[in-house]
Amino acid sequence: MPTLKTSELRKLPTEELRVKYAELYAELSRLKAAAARGAAKKDVGKIRPLRKNVARVLTMLNESKQEEKKDE
């Protein structure tokens, strides 16, 4: 999974960010479960970048939420 660039995430609308978050979180959950079972030894290295991508998307969602509050 390539890292998501913040500049690309800023261009996305909020709904698309929510969809991206759901996809990334589902994949992260799947990888964590497989790692806990010991089934996915080759995929263990994908967990950290995925966690960081989830954090980036959440940061963008929170920033957009704060901007909406600021505009009110």
DRENKOL-233453 format. One record per residue: residue in three letters; x, y, z of N, C-alpha, C in turn. Coordinates in nm, 3 decimals. Each point is the difference from the previous one (the first is absolute). Layout:
<rs>
ALA,X,Y,Z,X,Y,Z,X,Y,Z
...
</rs>
This chain:
<rs>
MET,0.084,-0.117,0.000,-0.084,0.117,0.000,0.088,0.124,0.000
PRO,-0.012,0.082,-0.102,0.080,0.123,-0.003,-0.053,0.100,0.102
THR,0.088,0.085,0.046,-0.044,0.101,0.097,-0.084,0.105,-0.071
LEU,-0.101,0.044,0.069,-0.087,0.104,-0.055,0.062,0.135,0.030
LYS,0.003,0.084,-0.100,0.058,0.132,0.018,-0.106,0.095,0.054
THR,0.043,0.084,0.091,-0.091,0.094,0.063,-0.058,0.096,-0.102
SER,0.079,0.041,-0.096,-0.049,0.094,-0.101,-0.112,-0.062,-0.083
GLU,0.010,-0.130,-0.026,-0.106,-0.068,-0.075,-0.125,-0.014,0.086
LEU,0.018,-0.026,0.129,-0.114,-0.017,0.089,-0.075,0.131,0.021
ARG,0.072,0.110,-0.001,-0.066,0.131,0.018,-0.095,0.032,-0.116
LYS,0.026,-0.055,-0.116,-0.083,0.027,-0.117,-0.131,-0.079,0.001
LEU,-0.005,-0.107,0.079,-0.117,-0.087,0.001,-0.114,0.060,0.083
PRO,-0.123,-0.021,-0.044,-0.114,0.046,0.081,-0.016,-0.088,0.125
THR,-0.074,0.049,0.095,-0.015,-0.068,0.129,-0.059,-0.140,-0.015
GLU,-0.099,-0.015,-0.084,-0.062,-0.131,-0.018,0.099,-0.103,-0.055
GLU,0.082,0.043,-0.091,0.100,-0.090,-0.057,0.106,-0.037,0.104
LEU,0.032,0.094,0.087,0.093,-0.028,0.109,-0.059,-0.104,0.095
ARG,-0.128,0.011,0.026,-0.066,-0.098,0.089,0.002,-0.140,-0.062
VAL,-0.022,-0.007,-0.130,0.005,-0.129,-0.069,0.141,-0.056,0.003
LYS,0.098,0.084,-0.024,0.141,-0.041,0.003,0.037,-0.051,0.140
TYR,-0.048,0.070,0.103,0.026,-0.042,0.138,-0.059,-0.138,0.027
ALA,-0.123,-0.022,-0.043,-0.064,-0.130,0.022,0.076,-0.113,-0.069
GLU,0.045,0.025,-0.122,0.077,-0.101,-0.074,0.131,-0.032,0.070
LEU,0.073,0.104,0.038,0.129,-0.020,0.065,-0.015,-0.070,0.134
TYR,-0.101,0.040,0.077,-0.020,-0.060,0.132,-0.040,-0.147,-0.012
ALA,-0.081,-0.033,-0.100,-0.038,-0.140,-0.022,0.122,-0.084,-0.036
GLU,0.085,0.053,-0.085,0.120,-0.073,-0.038,0.095,-0.015,0.119
LEU,0.011,0.105,0.081,0.085,-0.007,0.118,-0.052,-0.105,0.098
SER,-0.129,-0.005,0.019,-0.059,-0.100,0.090,0.027,-0.141,-0.051
ARG,-0.012,-0.019,-0.131,0.024,-0.130,-0.059,0.146,-0.043,0.020
LEU,0.092,0.092,-0.024,0.142,-0.031,0.017,0.036,-0.027,0.146
LYS,-0.058,0.077,0.091,0.027,-0.023,0.142,-0.050,-0.136,0.045
ALA,-0.118,-0.038,-0.047,-0.054,-0.130,0.036,0.085,-0.113,-0.056
ALA,0.045,0.015,-0.123,0.084,-0.102,-0.061,0.135,-0.009,0.072
ALA,0.053,0.113,0.041,0.128,0.000,0.072,-0.016,-0.065,0.137
ALA,-0.114,0.023,0.064,-0.024,-0.060,0.131,-0.011,-0.152,-0.010
ARG,-0.056,-0.047,-0.111,-0.011,-0.145,-0.021,0.132,-0.060,-0.044
GLY,0.089,0.084,-0.049,0.128,-0.047,-0.050,-0.008,-0.046,-0.144
ALA,-0.106,0.038,-0.067,-0.024,-0.046,-0.137,0.069,0.086,-0.105
ALA,0.028,0.125,0.031,0.050,0.091,-0.103,0.136,0.055,0.038
LYS,0.099,-0.084,-0.003,0.134,0.046,0.038,0.057,0.099,-0.101
LYS,-0.035,-0.015,-0.127,0.054,0.091,-0.102,-0.072,0.135,0.000
ASP,-0.121,0.007,0.055,-0.077,0.124,0.001,0.018,0.082,0.127
VAL,0.078,-0.048,0.095,0.016,0.071,0.126,0.062,0.137,-0.022
GLY,0.088,0.014,-0.096,0.065,0.127,-0.028,-0.092,0.105,-0.059
LYS,-0.119,-0.038,-0.039,-0.095,0.096,-0.058,-0.084,0.069,0.107
ILE,0.008,-0.048,0.124,-0.087,0.053,0.105,0.038,0.143,0.036
ARG,0.127,0.028,0.020,0.041,0.134,0.043,-0.034,0.107,-0.104
PRO,0.032,-0.018,-0.128,-0.038,0.103,-0.098,-0.152,0.018,-0.009
LEU,-0.073,-0.108,0.018,-0.146,0.010,-0.003,-0.051,0.082,0.118
ARG,0.058,-0.022,0.117,-0.039,0.077,0.117,0.026,0.149,-0.022
LYS,0.112,0.030,-0.063,0.034,0.139,-0.026,-0.095,0.063,-0.102
ASN,-0.040,-0.079,-0.101,-0.096,0.051,-0.098,-0.135,0.027,0.066
VAL,-0.042,-0.090,0.089,-0.126,0.022,0.072,0.010,0.129,0.081
ALA,0.112,0.022,0.065,0.019,0.121,0.079,-0.004,0.125,-0.088
ARG,0.060,-0.008,-0.119,-0.002,0.115,-0.092,-0.143,0.034,-0.041
VAL,-0.077,-0.102,-0.033,-0.138,0.024,-0.042,-0.081,0.058,0.115
LEU,0.018,-0.054,0.121,-0.072,0.053,0.116,0.039,0.145,0.027
THR,0.126,0.033,-0.019,0.045,0.137,0.019,-0.070,0.094,-0.098
MET,-0.010,-0.042,-0.125,-0.068,0.082,-0.101,-0.149,0.016,0.035
LEU,-0.062,-0.107,0.047,-0.142,0.008,0.039,-0.019,0.097,0.116
ASN,0.089,-0.008,0.099,-0.010,0.089,0.115,0.026,0.145,-0.039
GLU,0.094,0.023,-0.090,0.027,0.136,-0.045,-0.121,0.057,-0.073
SER,-0.063,-0.080,-0.084,-0.117,0.051,-0.073,-0.115,0.026,0.096
LYS,-0.011,-0.081,0.104,-0.106,0.021,0.100,0.025,0.130,0.076
GLN,0.125,0.027,0.032,0.034,0.123,0.072,-0.024,0.122,-0.087
GLU,0.028,-0.010,-0.129,-0.024,0.111,-0.091,-0.149,0.029,-0.013
GLU,-0.081,-0.106,0.000,-0.145,0.019,-0.007,-0.050,0.073,0.124
LYS,0.053,-0.036,0.116,-0.039,0.067,0.124,0.044,0.145,-0.002
LYS,0.119,0.024,-0.053,0.056,0.135,-0.004,-0.083,0.091,-0.090
ASP,-0.052,-0.055,-0.108,-0.079,0.077,-0.096,-0.137,0.037,0.055
GLU,-0.048,-0.073,0.098,-0.134,0.028,0.053,-0.005,0.121,0.087
</rs>
